C-alpha cells in the first residue's frame, strides 16, 4: 500500500503466471510509473499454461474471476489461491454462490467493480496479506461504505495479516490468511 500513496504511480500485483505476463506487458507500455509487485508466495505455488500469443490486461481494472449472488470475495496477489480454495469449500458445503474479484491493480483501485458486486450480493469479505491497519482493505471498505452501504446485509469483513512485524520463514504461514481462516470469515459473514 505504501507505493499506492505516490501520486501518478500505478501499482499492480498479479496472482497467476498468466496475468503476471499480461500485466507486465501493460506496465511496460504505460506512460506512467508502474510498480510491479511480485508475490513471492506465488513462486512455484502452482503451474499454469501461458498462451504463446500476447495478452494485455488493462491497468486499473479488476477481474471478476467467478460470478456469484450471495457474497463478494475480494482479494489479490498471493491471497487469491487461499481465497479461491476457501470459496470452493464454502460453496460445496453450503450451496451458496460466491462472486470472486481479483483486484490485479492496487492503484488506481477499481472500486466500481467491487461496489457493483457488493450492491448485487449484499455481503463482502476482503482478504489481504498485509497487516490490518492502513491497508488496501481499508480503502476498499471505505469505498463500499461511500457507495453501497445501504445494500449491505452484513458488515464487511476483512481478513488480513496481523499488526506485527512479519515473521521469518517457517512462521510466516501463521501470519497470513489461510484457506481455513477465509472459510471462517465467509461463514461468519453469511451467518450474520
KAGI-V228158 format. One line per field, one symbol per residue. burial: b if it has 24 or more other C-alpha atoms within 12 Angstrom, else e. A space follows every 50 residues. Layout:
BEGIN
burial = ???
END
This chain:
BEGIN
burial = beebeeeebbbbbbbbbbbbbbbbebbeeeeeebbbbbbeebeeeeeeee eeeeeebbbbbbbbbebbbbbbbbbbbbbbbbbbebbbbbbeeeeebbbb bbbbbbbbbbbbbbbbbbbbbbbbbbbbbbbbeebbbbbbbebbbeebee ebebbbbbbbbeeeeeeeeeeeeebbbbbebbbebbbebbee
END
